[in-house]
Amino acid sequence: MKQCDNLKDNLAFCTCTYEPCERKGKCCECLRYHQKSKELPACFFPKEVEKTYDRSLRRFLQCYKGSEVYKSRIMRLPDNFTSS
């Protein structure tokens, strides 16, 4: 895979606590990896939830349901991100 030009900047904001993760700071790879499992990356979740490694869409919606982000529909998921 192509080297990420933004790796250094991305690592400063990466909230993933999964230590053997080889995709830290490589946002494009991370998104593709989690999309295959109908999940979202760590950076979409609050710190306390991220540590549980439950990256499911269901958990994401539980975290933000009722929030202003959810109500205003600023965060729209692609059609292929369906909850099981």
C-alpha positions as CSV (number, residue, x, y, z in Angstrom):
1,M,0.0,0.0,0.0
2,K,1.1,3.6,-0.7
3,Q,2.9,5.4,2.2
4,C,0.5,7.9,3.9
5,D,1.6,11.5,3.5
6,N,-0.3,12.5,6.7
7,L,0.9,9.7,9.0
8,K,2.7,12.0,11.5
9,D,-0.3,14.3,11.8
10,N,-2.7,11.4,11.9
11,L,-0.8,9.7,14.7
12,A,-1.2,12.8,16.9
13,F,-5.0,12.3,16.7
14,C,-5.3,8.5,16.6
15,T,-7.3,7.3,19.6
16,C,-6.9,3.6,18.9
17,T,-5.7,1.7,22.0
18,Y,-5.4,-1.6,20.3
19,E,-1.6,-2.1,20.5
20,P,-0.7,-4.5,17.8
21,C,-2.7,-2.4,15.2
22,E,-0.7,-1.8,12.1
23,R,-3.1,0.8,10.7
24,K,-2.6,3.5,13.4
25,G,-2.4,6.8,11.7
26,K,-3.3,5.3,8.3
27,C,-6.9,6.5,8.3
28,C,-7.7,5.3,4.8
29,E,-6.6,1.8,5.6
30,C,-8.3,1.9,9.0
31,L,-11.6,2.9,7.5
32,R,-11.5,0.2,4.8
33,Y,-10.6,-2.4,7.4
34,H,-13.5,-1.6,9.7
35,Q,-15.9,-1.1,6.9
36,K,-15.5,-4.7,5.9
37,S,-16.8,-5.7,9.3
38,K,-19.5,-3.1,9.3
39,E,-17.6,-1.2,12.1
40,L,-16.2,2.3,12.6
41,P,-12.7,3.2,13.7
42,A,-11.7,4.1,17.3
43,C,-11.7,7.8,16.6
44,F,-15.5,7.8,16.2
45,F,-16.1,6.7,19.8
46,P,-15.7,8.4,23.2
47,K,-12.6,7.3,25.1
48,E,-14.4,5.0,27.6
49,V,-16.3,3.2,24.8
50,E,-13.2,2.9,22.5
51,K,-11.4,0.8,25.2
52,T,-14.1,-1.9,25.0
53,Y,-13.2,-2.5,21.3
54,D,-16.9,-2.6,20.5
55,R,-16.7,-0.7,17.2
56,S,-20.1,-1.7,16.0
57,L,-22.6,0.7,14.4
58,R,-25.1,-0.2,17.0
59,R,-22.7,1.0,19.7
60,F,-21.9,4.1,17.8
61,L,-25.6,5.0,17.6
62,Q,-26.1,4.3,21.3
63,C,-23.3,6.7,22.1
64,Y,-24.7,9.6,20.1
65,K,-28.4,9.0,19.9
66,G,-30.1,12.1,21.3
67,S,-27.0,14.3,20.8
68,E,-27.0,17.4,18.7
69,V,-24.7,15.6,16.1
70,Y,-27.3,12.8,15.8
71,K,-30.3,15.2,15.7
72,S,-28.8,17.5,13.1
73,R,-27.7,14.5,10.9
74,I,-24.3,16.1,10.4
75,M,-22.7,12.6,10.6
76,R,-24.2,10.6,7.8
77,L,-23.1,7.0,7.3
78,P,-22.8,5.5,3.8
79,D,-25.6,3.2,2.7
80,N,-23.3,0.1,3.0
81,F,-22.9,0.8,6.7
82,T,-26.0,-1.0,7.9
83,S,-26.5,-2.3,11.4
84,S,-26.9,-6.0,11.8
